[in-house]
């Protein structure tokens, strides 16, 4: 067993993986070999907490291996909650959840937030859209991108300043004078 992780059951269908120290690609391969069979053996849909609180660092290869491991976890229908209290490690959880295309993986600051989400029936994307619904807002306004609104305002601003009292007629600056070139 690797010193970089431990796996333990905390409830009948919930596992917690505690990552610690400096995580290397070989550690993740070993974790995959031990974790996936345990998740497969669960009769119900498994739940997994990836505790990153004691993780000091990770290599790029380890991050990519974690992404592949998460794809394997997703194929089993298990939900994964990454718990990290530092931005870089929370980013690791967000990266793995996003790049693995697992709608049932999410990153949290606190363990109690993660366990509450695991008890809920919503996945990562559903919880975000329901948040906006509860807040009375839509996630996107009328299909228009904010950059479209920005360019529309800029065009309006230019047209109003072009018709101002500065003597500029709003054309392209060519006053018909060819500078004596004929």
N, CA and C atoms as an extended XYZ file, in Angstrom:
546
Properties=species:S:1:pos:R:3:atomname:S:1:resname:S:1:resid:I:1 pbc="F F F"
N         0.835       -1.183        0.000 N   UNK     1
C         0.000        0.000        0.000 CA  UNK     1
C         0.881        1.248        0.000 C   UNK     1
N         0.434        2.240       -0.720 N   UNK     2
C         1.177        3.486       -0.847 CA  UNK     2
C         1.002        4.359        0.388 C   UNK     2
N         2.014        5.168        0.683 N   UNK     3
C         1.911        6.140        1.768 CA  UNK     3
C         1.141        7.382        1.326 C   UNK     3
N         0.840        7.488        0.027 N   UNK     4
C         0.197        8.679       -0.508 CA  UNK     4
C        -1.316        8.678       -0.333 C   UNK     4
N        -1.914        7.541        0.068 N   UNK     5
C        -3.362        7.497        0.211 CA  UNK     5
C        -3.802        6.403        1.172 C   UNK     5
N        -5.030        6.567        1.681 N   UNK     6
C        -5.730        5.515        2.412 CA  UNK     6
C        -7.153        5.478        1.886 C   UNK     6
N        -7.756        4.294        1.921 N   UNK     7
C        -9.141        4.107        1.502 CA  UNK     7
C        -9.879        3.477        2.677 C   UNK     7
N       -11.006        4.061        3.052 N   UNK     8
C       -11.780        3.473        4.135 CA  UNK     8
C       -13.274        3.661        3.871 C   UNK     8
N       -14.061        2.706        4.361 N   UNK     9
C       -15.513        2.828        4.323 CA  UNK     9
C       -15.939        3.683        5.494 C   UNK     9
N       -16.771        4.692        5.258 N   UNK    10
C       -17.296        5.487        6.365 CA  UNK    10
C       -18.801        5.265        6.521 C   UNK    10
N       -19.433        4.703        5.514 N   UNK    11
C       -20.827        4.280        5.533 CA  UNK    11
C       -20.905        3.088        4.592 C   UNK    11
N       -21.991        2.331        4.632 N   UNK    12
C       -22.046        1.129        3.799 CA  UNK    12
C       -21.765        1.348        2.306 C   UNK    12
N       -22.221        2.459        1.747 N   UNK    13
C       -21.988        2.720        0.318 CA  UNK    13
C       -21.124        3.947        0.083 C   UNK    13
N       -20.390        4.390        1.112 N   UNK    14
C       -19.569        5.587        0.974 CA  UNK    14
C       -18.132        5.294        1.389 C   UNK    14
N       -17.237        5.617        0.470 N   UNK    15
C       -15.802        5.474        0.717 CA  UNK    15
C       -15.172        6.854        0.849 C   UNK    15
N       -14.097        6.921        1.611 N   UNK    16
C       -13.303        8.147        1.653 CA  UNK    16
C       -11.863        7.780        1.306 C   UNK    16
N       -11.311        8.520        0.374 N   UNK    17
C        -9.910        8.373       -0.013 CA  UNK    17
C        -9.199        9.608        0.490 C   UNK    17
N        -8.211        9.401        1.331 N   UNK    18
C        -7.425       10.514        1.854 CA  UNK    18
C        -6.078       10.530        1.128 C   UNK    18
N        -5.862       11.581        0.352 N   UNK    19
C        -4.594       11.761       -0.352 CA  UNK    19
C        -3.711       12.651        0.506 C   UNK    19
N        -2.424       12.330        0.563 N   UNK    20
C        -1.519       13.115        1.388 CA  UNK    20
C        -0.112       13.128        0.788 C   UNK    20
N         0.645       14.105        1.214 N   UNK    21
C         2.031       14.214        0.757 CA  UNK    21
C         2.133       14.684       -0.674 C   UNK    21
N         3.097       14.138       -1.369 N   UNK    22
C         3.350       14.490       -2.765 CA  UNK    22
C         2.825       13.371       -3.654 C   UNK    22
N         1.806       13.662       -4.417 N   UNK    23
C         1.134       12.658       -5.231 CA  UNK    23
C         1.822       12.513       -6.581 C   UNK    23
N         2.185       11.293       -6.901 N   UNK    24
C         2.843       10.966       -8.174 CA  UNK    24
C         1.915       10.095       -9.017 C   UNK    24
N         2.241        9.951      -10.276 N   UNK    25
C         1.435        9.146      -11.195 CA  UNK    25
C         1.330        7.689      -10.717 C   UNK    25
N         2.421        7.115      -10.232 N   UNK    26
C         2.390        5.729       -9.752 CA  UNK    26
C         1.444        5.554       -8.565 C   UNK    26
N         1.362        6.572       -7.705 N   UNK    27
C         0.428        6.525       -6.575 CA  UNK    27
C        -1.015        6.441       -7.073 C   UNK    27
N        -1.324        7.217       -8.098 N   UNK    28
C        -2.692        7.226       -8.636 CA  UNK    28
C        -3.004        5.894       -9.311 C   UNK    28
N        -2.030        5.324      -10.000 N   UNK    29
C        -2.246        3.994      -10.612 CA  UNK    29
C        -2.546        2.949       -9.538 C   UNK    29
N        -1.794        2.988       -8.464 N   UNK    30
C        -2.023        2.053       -7.374 CA  UNK    30
C        -3.390        2.308       -6.724 C   UNK    30
N        -3.743        3.569       -6.543 N   UNK    31
C        -5.053        3.926       -6.000 CA  UNK    31
C        -6.161        3.383       -6.893 C   UNK    31
N        -6.012        3.553       -8.185 N   UNK    32
C        -7.004        3.059       -9.139 CA  UNK    32
C        -7.186        1.549       -9.008 C   UNK    32
N        -6.074        0.837       -8.899 N   UNK    33
C        -6.127       -0.618       -8.768 CA  UNK    33
C        -6.822       -1.089       -7.499 C   UNK    33
N        -6.778       -0.297       -6.451 N   UNK    34
C        -7.432       -0.664       -5.194 CA  UNK    34
C        -8.856       -0.109       -5.080 C   UNK    34
N        -9.094        1.066       -5.639 N   UNK    35
C       -10.383        1.734       -5.456 CA  UNK    35
C       -11.482        1.193       -6.367 C   UNK    35
N       -11.199        1.053       -7.644 N   UNK    36
C       -12.244        0.641       -8.592 CA  UNK    36
C       -12.868       -0.709       -8.235 C   UNK    36
N       -12.090       -1.727       -7.844 N   UNK    37
C       -12.736       -2.986       -7.438 CA  UNK    37
C       -13.651       -2.821       -6.215 C   UNK    37
N       -13.276       -1.957       -5.292 N   UNK    38
C       -14.132       -1.725       -4.120 CA  UNK    38
C       -15.448       -1.057       -4.526 C   UNK    38
N       -15.372       -0.105       -5.446 N   UNK    39
C       -16.591        0.550       -5.910 CA  UNK    39
C       -17.471       -0.418       -6.705 C   UNK    39
N       -16.853       -1.272       -7.507 N   UNK    40
C       -17.618       -2.265       -8.273 CA  UNK    40
C       -18.347       -3.243       -7.353 C   UNK    40
N       -17.753       -3.558       -6.212 N   UNK    41
C       -18.324       -4.537       -5.287 CA  UNK    41
C       -19.551       -4.005       -4.542 C   UNK    41
N       -19.747       -2.698       -4.538 N   UNK    42
C       -20.908       -2.135       -3.844 CA  UNK    42
C       -22.184       -2.511       -4.589 C   UNK    42
N       -23.201       -2.917       -3.844 N   UNK    43
C       -24.452       -3.306       -4.493 CA  UNK    43
C       -25.229       -2.083       -4.970 C   UNK    43
N       -25.178       -1.004       -4.204 N   UNK    44
C       -25.856        0.233       -4.599 CA  UNK    44
C       -24.842        1.168       -5.258 C   UNK    44
N       -25.370        2.268       -5.773 N   UNK    45
C       -24.490        3.277       -6.368 CA  UNK    45
C       -23.556        3.799       -5.288 C   UNK    45
N       -22.285        3.777       -5.543 N   UNK    46
C       -21.306        4.193       -4.542 CA  UNK    46
C       -21.128        5.694       -4.476 C   UNK    46
N       -20.685        6.129       -3.331 N   UNK    47
C       -20.352        7.535       -3.118 CA  UNK    47
C       -18.917        7.603       -2.640 C   UNK    47
N       -18.208        8.595       -3.140 N   UNK    48
C       -16.786        8.692       -2.856 CA  UNK    48
C       -16.431       10.108       -2.437 C   UNK    48
N       -15.676       10.213       -1.371 N   UNK    49
C       -15.109       11.499       -0.957 CA  UNK    49
C       -13.608       11.411       -1.184 C   UNK    49
N       -13.088       12.322       -1.971 N   UNK    50
C       -11.647       12.423       -2.192 CA  UNK    50
C       -11.149       13.577       -1.317 C   UNK    50
N       -10.551       13.235       -0.209 N   UNK    51
C       -10.068       14.203        0.765 CA  UNK    51
C        -8.669       14.657        0.351 C   UNK    51
N        -8.560       15.915       -0.072 N   UNK    52
C        -7.288       16.477       -0.527 CA  UNK    52
C        -6.660       17.394        0.529 C   UNK    52
N        -7.208       17.397        1.734 N   UNK    53
C        -6.766       18.336        2.774 CA  UNK    53
C        -5.306       18.163        3.171 C   UNK    53
N        -4.795       16.942        3.156 N   UNK    54
C        -3.409       16.692        3.563 CA  UNK    54
C        -2.465       16.548        2.370 C   UNK    54
N        -2.963       16.818        1.185 N   UNK    55
C        -2.129       16.721       -0.018 CA  UNK    55
C        -1.218       17.944       -0.098 C   UNK    55
N         0.078       17.704       -0.232 N   UNK    56
C         1.042       18.808       -0.297 CA  UNK    56
C         1.237       19.287       -1.732 C   UNK    56
N         1.353       18.344       -2.668 N   UNK    57
C         1.579       18.705       -4.065 CA  UNK    57
C         1.220       17.519       -4.946 C   UNK    57
N         1.176       17.768       -6.240 N   UNK    58
C         0.886       16.715       -7.204 CA  UNK    58
C         1.576       17.052       -8.515 C   UNK    58
N         1.952       16.030       -9.243 N   UNK    59
C         2.584       16.248      -10.542 CA  UNK    59
C         1.499       16.364      -11.615 C   UNK    59
N         1.883       16.890      -12.750 N   UNK    60
C         0.950       16.994      -13.872 CA  UNK    60
C         0.505       15.608      -14.310 C   UNK    60
N         1.417       14.658      -14.302 N   UNK    61
C         1.066       13.280      -14.673 CA  UNK    61
C         0.074       12.689      -13.672 C   UNK    61
N         0.221       13.011      -12.398 N   UNK    62
C        -0.726       12.533      -11.391 CA  UNK    62
C        -2.099       13.141      -11.634 C   UNK    62
N        -2.142       14.409      -12.000 N   UNK    63
C        -3.425       15.065      -12.304 CA  UNK    63
C        -4.118       14.391      -13.476 C   UNK    63
N        -3.362       14.079      -14.500 N   UNK    64
C        -3.949       13.409      -15.670 CA  UNK    64
C        -4.423       12.007      -15.300 C   UNK    64
N        -3.673       11.315      -14.468 N   UNK    65
C        -4.081        9.976      -14.023 CA  UNK    65
C        -5.331       10.033      -13.158 C   UNK    65
N        -5.446       11.070      -12.328 N   UNK    66
C        -6.668       11.254      -11.536 CA  UNK    66
C        -7.874       11.479      -12.445 C   UNK    66
N        -7.663       12.185      -13.541 N   UNK    67
C        -8.739       12.404      -14.505 CA  UNK    67
C        -9.188       11.078      -15.116 C   UNK    67
N        -8.238       10.241      -15.474 N   UNK    68
C        -8.586        8.919      -16.015 CA  UNK    68
C        -9.281        8.059      -14.966 C   UNK    68
N        -8.809        8.114      -13.735 N   UNK    69
C        -9.459        7.386      -12.646 CA  UNK    69
C       -10.898        7.867      -12.479 C   UNK    69
N       -11.109        9.186      -12.555 N   UNK    70
C       -12.466        9.728      -12.401 CA  UNK    70
C       -13.377        9.261      -13.528 C   UNK    70
N       -12.842        9.113      -14.716 N   UNK    71
C       -13.657        8.568      -15.816 CA  UNK    71
C       -14.099        7.147      -15.501 C   UNK    71
N       -13.206        6.366      -14.888 N   UNK    72
C       -13.560        5.009      -14.477 CA  UNK    72
C       -14.616        5.011      -13.380 C   UNK    72
N       -14.495        5.939      -12.448 N   UNK    73
C       -15.481        6.068      -11.375 CA  UNK    73
C       -16.833        6.471      -11.962 C   UNK    73
N       -16.813        7.394      -12.909 N   UNK    74
C       -18.057        7.849      -13.554 CA  UNK    74
C       -18.745        6.706      -14.288 C   UNK    74
N       -17.975        5.832      -14.905 N   UNK    75
C       -18.570        4.719      -15.647 CA  UNK    75
C       -19.303        3.750      -14.730 C   UNK    75
N       -18.985        3.782      -13.434 N   UNK    76
C       -19.664        2.933      -12.458 CA  UNK    76
C       -20.906        3.608      -11.879 C   UNK    76
N       -21.116        4.868      -12.212 N   UNK    77
C       -22.271        5.604      -11.711 CA  UNK    77
C       -22.092        6.135      -10.308 C   UNK    77
N       -20.885        6.134       -9.813 N   UNK    78
C       -20.612        6.637       -8.463 CA  UNK    78
C       -20.503        8.152       -8.475 C   UNK    78
N       -20.837        8.763       -7.351 N   UNK    79
C       -20.694       10.202       -7.182 CA  UNK    79
C       -19.400       10.482       -6.426 C   UNK    79
N       -18.715       11.557       -6.816 N   UNK    80
C       -17.441       11.904       -6.196 CA  UNK    80
C       -17.469       13.338       -5.707 C   UNK    80
N       -17.075       13.532       -4.463 N   UNK    81
C       -16.949       14.869       -3.881 CA  UNK    81
C       -15.487       15.081       -3.507 C   UNK    81
N       -14.850       16.057       -4.133 N   UNK    82
C       -13.481       16.422       -3.797 CA  UNK    82
C       -13.537       17.473       -2.694 C   UNK    82
N       -12.737       17.298       -1.650 N   UNK    83
C       -12.712       18.250       -0.540 CA  UNK    83
C       -11.308       18.821       -0.431 C   UNK    83
N       -11.202       20.149       -0.572 N   UNK    84
C        -9.906       20.823       -0.490 CA  UNK    84
C       -10.105       22.208        0.097 C   UNK    84
N        -9.203       22.612        0.961 N   UNK    85
C        -9.332       23.920        1.603 CA  UNK    85
C        -8.368       24.967        1.038 C   UNK    85
N        -7.563       24.578        0.052 N   UNK    86
C        -6.641       25.524       -0.572 CA  UNK    86
C        -6.973       25.648       -2.055 C   UNK    86
N        -6.846       26.850       -2.608 N   UNK    87
C        -7.259       27.077       -3.994 CA  UNK    87
C        -6.634       26.128       -5.014 C   UNK    87
N        -5.344       25.866       -4.887 N   UNK    88
C        -4.678       25.007       -5.877 CA  UNK    88
C        -5.256       23.593       -5.852 C   UNK    88
N        -5.533       23.082       -4.664 N   UNK    89
C        -6.062       21.726       -4.552 CA  UNK    89
C        -7.549       21.681       -4.910 C   UNK    89
N        -8.267       22.745       -4.579 N   UNK    90
C        -9.666       22.810       -5.018 CA  UNK    90
C        -9.707       22.858       -6.545 C   UNK    90
N        -8.765       23.566       -7.126 N   UNK    91
C        -8.653       23.611       -8.584 CA  UNK    91
C        -8.385       22.239       -9.173 C   UNK    91
N        -7.617       21.432       -8.463 N   UNK    92
C        -7.376       20.059       -8.910 CA  UNK    92
C        -8.699       19.302       -8.984 C   UNK    92
N        -9.511       19.406       -7.937 N   UNK    93
C       -10.814       18.742       -7.945 CA  UNK    93
C       -11.714       19.253       -9.049 C   UNK    93
N       -11.735       20.568       -9.245 N   UNK    94
C       -12.547       21.154      -10.314 CA  UNK    94
C       -12.068       20.687      -11.688 C   UNK    94
N       -10.750       20.666      -11.872 N   UNK    95
C       -10.169       20.229      -13.145 CA  UNK    95
C       -10.555       18.779      -13.442 C   UNK    95
N       -10.360       17.906      -12.465 N   UNK    96
C       -10.640       16.485      -12.667 CA  UNK    96
C       -12.127       16.284      -12.959 C   UNK    96
N       -13.001       16.954      -12.213 N   UNK    97
C       -14.441       16.820      -12.444 CA  UNK    97
C       -14.820       17.306      -13.833 C   UNK    97
N       -14.262       18.426      -14.258 N   UNK    98
C       -14.617       19.004      -15.555 CA  UNK    98
C       -14.049       18.213      -16.725 C   UNK    98
N       -12.772       17.929      -16.674 N   UNK    99
C       -12.111       17.273      -17.807 CA  UNK    99
C       -12.566       15.819      -17.964 C   UNK    99
N       -12.937       15.173      -16.864 N   UNK   100
C       -13.413       13.788      -16.954 CA  UNK   100
C       -14.843       13.720      -17.479 C   UNK   100
N       -15.498       14.869      -17.639 N   UNK   101
C       -16.892       14.951      -18.108 CA  UNK   101
C       -17.839       14.181      -17.204 C   UNK   101
N       -17.565       14.204      -15.913 N   UNK   102
C       -18.411       13.500      -14.955 CA  UNK   102
C       -19.380       14.490      -14.314 C   UNK   102
N       -20.668       14.415      -14.656 N   UNK   103
C       -21.637       15.337      -14.059 CA  UNK   103
C       -21.899       15.038      -12.580 C   UNK   103
N       -21.397       13.901      -12.087 N   UNK   104
C       -21.596       13.510      -10.697 CA  UNK   104
C       -20.334       13.685       -9.859 C   UNK   104
N       -19.487       14.625      -10.245 N   UNK   105
C       -18.280       14.941       -9.472 CA  UNK   105
C       -18.267       16.433       -9.219 C   UNK   105
N       -17.857       16.805       -8.019 N   UNK   106
C       -17.877       18.216       -7.645 CA  UNK   106
C       -16.817       18.473       -6.580 C   UNK   106
N       -16.374       19.714       -6.473 N   UNK   107
C       -15.345       20.102       -5.508 CA  UNK   107
C       -15.952       20.992       -4.425 C   UNK   107
N       -15.494       20.787       -3.177 N   UNK   108
C       -16.026       21.511       -2.025 CA  UNK   108
C       -14.890       22.005       -1.134 C   UNK   108
N       -15.211       23.026       -0.324 N   UNK   109
C       -14.256       23.551        0.656 CA  UNK   109
C       -14.255       22.722        1.936 C   UNK   109
N       -15.436       22.252        2.335 N   UNK   110
C       -15.589       21.600        3.624 CA  UNK   110
C       -16.178       20.201        3.481 C   UNK   110
N       -15.800       19.327        4.387 N   UNK   111
C       -16.292       17.956        4.379 CA  UNK   111
C       -17.808       17.901        4.572 C   UNK   111
N       -18.358       18.747        5.442 N   UNK   112
C       -19.805       18.703        5.660 CA  UNK   112
C       -20.586       19.161        4.425 C   UNK   112
N       -20.021       20.058        3.617 N   UNK   113
C       -20.657       20.441        2.350 CA  UNK   113
C       -20.683       19.251        1.399 C   UNK   113
N       -19.583       18.520        1.358 N   UNK   114
C       -19.489       17.355        0.476 CA  UNK   114
C       -20.479       16.269        0.883 C   UNK   114
N       -20.576       15.981        2.164 N   UNK   115
C       -21.496       14.930        2.613 CA  UNK   115
C       -22.946       15.345        2.393 C   UNK   115
N       -23.261       16.618        2.568 N   UNK   116
C       -24.626       17.095        2.300 CA  UNK   116
C       -24.969       16.923        0.823 C   UNK   116
N       -24.028       17.238       -0.067 N   UNK   117
C       -24.268       17.086       -1.504 CA  UNK   117
C       -24.420       15.613       -1.871 C   UNK   117
N       -23.629       14.747       -1.262 N   UNK   118
C       -23.743       13.322       -1.563 CA  UNK   118
C       -25.102       12.765       -1.137 C   UNK   118
N       -25.677       13.304       -0.077 N   UNK   119
C       -27.005       12.867        0.357 CA  UNK   119
C       -28.093       13.345       -0.587 C   UNK   119
N       -27.845       14.460       -1.269 N   UNK   120
C       -28.814       15.033       -2.200 CA  UNK   120
C       -28.868       14.187       -3.467 C   UNK   120
N       -29.924       14.338       -4.236 N   UNK   121
C       -30.071       13.547       -5.457 CA  UNK   121
C       -29.575       14.278       -6.696 C   UNK   121
N       -29.239       15.553       -6.563 N   UNK   122
C       -28.815       16.326       -7.721 CA  UNK   122
C       -27.343       16.112       -8.032 C   UNK   122
N       -27.029       16.105       -9.311 N   UNK   123
C       -25.639       16.068       -9.738 CA  UNK   123
C       -25.043       17.466       -9.731 C   UNK   123
N       -23.823       17.583      -10.200 N   UNK   124
C       -23.119       18.872      -10.192 CA  UNK   124
C       -23.847       19.915      -11.027 C   UNK   124
N       -24.222       19.582      -12.237 N   UNK   125
C       -24.841       20.555      -13.126 CA  UNK   125
C       -26.259       20.884      -12.691 C   UNK   125
N       -26.995       19.891      -12.213 N   UNK   126
C       -28.357       20.135      -11.749 CA  UNK   126
C       -28.365       21.053      -10.530 C   UNK   126
N       -27.397       20.885       -9.640 N   UNK   127
C       -27.371       21.720       -8.444 CA  UNK   127
C       -27.077       23.174       -8.793 C   UNK   127
N       -26.298       23.406       -9.818 N   UNK   128
C       -26.004       24.777      -10.233 CA  UNK   128
C       -27.247       25.421      -10.835 C   UNK   128
N       -27.943       24.711      -11.726 N   UNK   129
C       -29.141       25.288      -12.333 CA  UNK   129
C       -30.252       25.476      -11.309 C   UNK   129
N       -30.381       24.559      -10.356 N   UNK   130
C       -31.418       24.738       -9.341 CA  UNK   130
C       -31.078       25.913       -8.425 C   UNK   130
N       -29.794       26.176       -8.209 N   UNK   131
C       -29.399       27.345       -7.424 CA  UNK   131
C       -29.903       28.616       -8.097 C   UNK   131
N       -29.699       28.731       -9.396 N   UNK   132
C       -30.155       29.914      -10.115 CA  UNK   132
C       -31.682       30.014      -10.095 C   UNK   132
N       -32.360       28.877      -10.205 N   UNK   133
C       -33.816       28.889      -10.122 CA  UNK   133
C       -34.288       29.378       -8.762 C   UNK   133
N       -33.666       28.869       -7.702 N   UNK   134
C       -34.042       29.288       -6.349 CA  UNK   134
C       -33.748       30.764       -6.130 C   UNK   134
N       -32.699       31.253       -6.718 N   UNK   135
C       -32.317       32.657       -6.560 CA  UNK   135
C       -33.153       33.571       -7.444 C   UNK   135
N       -33.992       32.994       -8.293 N   UNK   136
C       -34.850       33.798       -9.155 CA  UNK   136
C       -34.131       34.375      -10.349 C   UNK   136
N       -33.015       33.785      -10.697 N   UNK   137
C       -32.244       34.255      -11.853 CA  UNK   137
C       -32.096       33.130      -12.848 C   UNK   137
N       -31.838       33.508      -14.056 N   UNK   138
C       -31.525       32.520      -15.079 CA  UNK   138
C       -30.022       32.462      -15.250 C   UNK   138
N       -29.546       31.285      -15.665 N   UNK   139
C       -28.102       31.164      -15.860 CA  UNK   139
C       -27.634       31.916      -17.094 C   UNK   139
N       -28.549       32.178      -18.049 N   UNK   140
C       -28.180       32.892      -19.253 CA  UNK   140
C       -29.353       33.753      -19.685 C   UNK   140
N       -29.099       34.996      -20.017 N   UNK   141
C       -30.188       35.895      -20.395 CA  UNK   141
C       -30.409       35.841      -21.887 C   UNK   141
N       -31.564       35.402      -22.288 N   UNK   142
C       -32.055       35.392      -23.666 CA  UNK   142
C       -31.021       34.916      -24.681 C   UNK   142
N       -30.133       34.054      -24.285 N   UNK   143
C       -29.170       33.479      -25.213 CA  UNK   143
C       -28.098       34.446      -25.669 C   UNK   143
N       -28.097       35.674      -25.170 N   UNK   144
C       -27.132       36.670      -25.610 CA  UNK   144
C       -25.890       36.600      -24.739 C   UNK   144
N       -24.741       36.615      -25.352 N   UNK   145
C       -23.485       36.589      -24.603 CA  UNK   145
C       -23.158       37.985      -24.115 C   UNK   145
N       -22.458       38.053      -22.991 N   UNK   146
C       -22.109       39.354      -22.434 CA  UNK   146
C       -21.191       40.133      -23.377 C   UNK   146
N       -20.371       39.437      -24.163 N   UNK   147
C       -19.511       40.146      -25.106 CA  UNK   147
C       -20.345       40.797      -26.209 C   UNK   147
N       -21.460       40.174      -26.599 N   UNK   148
C       -22.347       40.786      -27.586 CA  UNK   148
C       -22.906       42.097      -27.056 C   UNK   148
N       -23.319       42.091      -25.790 N   UNK   149
C       -23.834       43.299      -25.156 CA  UNK   149
C       -22.752       44.374      -25.096 C   UNK   149
N       -21.540       43.995      -24.773 N   UNK   150
C       -20.423       44.938      -24.712 CA  UNK   150
C       -20.205       45.606      -26.071 C   UNK   150
N       -20.158       44.819      -27.154 N   UNK   151
C       -19.929       45.385      -28.483 CA  UNK   151
C       -21.095       46.270      -28.918 C   UNK   151
N       -22.316       45.901      -28.549 N   UNK   152
C       -23.475       46.719      -28.883 CA  UNK   152
C       -23.368       48.075      -28.184 C   UNK   152
N       -22.979       48.080      -26.911 N   UNK   153
C       -22.820       49.341      -26.182 CA  UNK   153
C       -21.684       50.184      -26.766 C   UNK   153
N       -20.607       49.542      -27.153 N   UNK   154
C       -19.484       50.274      -27.750 CA  UNK   154
C       -19.904       50.930      -29.058 C   UNK   154
N       -20.655       50.211      -29.880 N   UNK   155
C       -21.113       50.771      -31.150 CA  UNK   155
C       -22.031       51.962      -30.902 C   UNK   155
N       -22.915       51.853      -29.922 N   UNK   156
C       -23.823       52.942      -29.581 CA  UNK   156
C       -23.026       54.138      -29.066 C   UNK   156
N       -22.005       53.888      -28.262 N   UNK   157
C       -21.177       54.950      -27.718 CA  UNK   157
C       -20.422       55.668      -28.826 C   UNK   157
N       -19.901       54.918      -29.761 N   UNK   158
C       -19.176       55.529      -30.888 CA  UNK   158
C       -20.094       56.381      -31.746 C   UNK   158
N       -21.289       55.872      -32.006 N   UNK   159
C       -22.198       56.627      -32.862 CA  UNK   159
C       -22.647       57.910      -32.178 C   UNK   159
N       -22.817       57.915      -30.866 N   UNK   160
C       -23.222       59.140      -30.175 CA  UNK   160
C       -22.067       60.137      -30.102 C   UNK   160
N       -20.847       59.668      -29.954 N   UNK   161
C       -19.719       60.593      -29.912 CA  UNK   161
C       -19.370       61.098      -31.310 C   UNK   161
N       -19.678       60.311      -32.340 N   UNK   162
C       -19.421       60.742      -33.717 CA  UNK   162
C       -20.363       61.868      -34.128 C   UNK   162
N       -21.544       61.926      -33.553 N   UNK   163
C       -22.497       62.965      -33.930 CA  UNK   163
C       -22.444       64.147      -32.957 C   UNK   163
N       -21.398       64.217      -32.150 N   UNK   164
C       -21.249       65.290      -31.155 CA  UNK   164
C       -20.849       66.600      -31.791 C   UNK   164
N       -20.558       67.595      -30.950 N   UNK   165
C       -20.236       68.946      -31.401 CA  UNK   165
C       -18.766       69.146      -31.696 C   UNK   165
N       -18.005       68.073      -31.826 N   UNK   166
C       -16.562       68.241      -32.042 CA  UNK   166
C       -16.213       68.492      -33.493 C   UNK   166
N       -17.238       68.647      -34.375 N   UNK   167
C       -16.976       68.967      -35.770 CA  UNK   167
C       -16.769       67.744      -36.621 C   UNK   167
N       -16.670       66.563      -36.031 N   UNK   168
C       -16.479       65.334      -36.784 CA  UNK   168
C       -17.821       64.891      -37.318 C   UNK   168
N       -17.905       64.595      -38.572 N   UNK   169
C       -19.176       64.236      -39.189 CA  UNK   169
C       -19.498       62.762      -39.022 C   UNK   169
N       -18.613       61.996      -38.406 N   UNK   170
C       -18.880       60.590      -38.164 CA  UNK   170
C       -18.479       59.705      -39.314 C   UNK   170
N       -17.820       60.268      -40.331 N   UNK   171
C       -17.393       59.398      -41.423 CA  UNK   171
C       -16.038       58.808      -41.109 C   UNK   171
N       -15.389       58.255      -42.088 N   UNK   172
C       -14.132       57.539      -41.861 CA  UNK   172
C       -12.923       58.462      -41.758 C   UNK   172
N       -13.121       59.750      -41.715 N   UNK   173
C       -11.991       60.674      -41.581 CA  UNK   173
C       -11.473       61.171      -42.921 C   UNK   173
N       -11.976       60.679      -44.027 N   UNK   174
C       -11.539       61.094      -45.346 CA  UNK   174
C       -12.382       62.288      -45.766 C   UNK   174
N       -11.799       63.483      -45.758 N   UNK   175
C       -12.563       64.687      -46.057 CA  UNK   175
C       -12.501       65.048      -47.555 C   UNK   175
N       -12.045       64.128      -48.348 N   UNK   176
C       -11.975       64.366      -49.784 CA  UNK   176
C       -10.694       65.033      -50.211 C   UNK   176
N        -9.925       65.562      -49.295 N   UNK   177
C        -8.671       66.200      -49.605 CA  UNK   177
C        -7.634       65.118      -49.781 C   UNK   177
N        -7.052       65.036      -50.946 N   UNK   178
C        -6.073       64.005      -51.190 CA  UNK   178
C        -4.658       64.474      -50.887 C   UNK   178
N        -4.551       65.596      -50.187 N   UNK   179
C        -3.246       66.112      -49.759 CA  UNK   179
C        -2.411       66.606      -50.912 C   UNK   179
N        -3.028       67.070      -51.999 N   UNK   180
C        -2.307       67.639      -53.123 CA  UNK   180
C        -1.730       66.582      -54.050 C   UNK   180
N        -2.226       65.333      -53.917 N   UNK   181
C        -1.670       64.273      -54.756 CA  UNK   181
C        -2.483       64.118      -56.023 C   UNK   181
N        -3.395       64.961      -56.267 N   UNK   182
C        -4.003       64.938      -57.555 CA  UNK   182
C        -5.354       64.577      -57.605 C   UNK   182
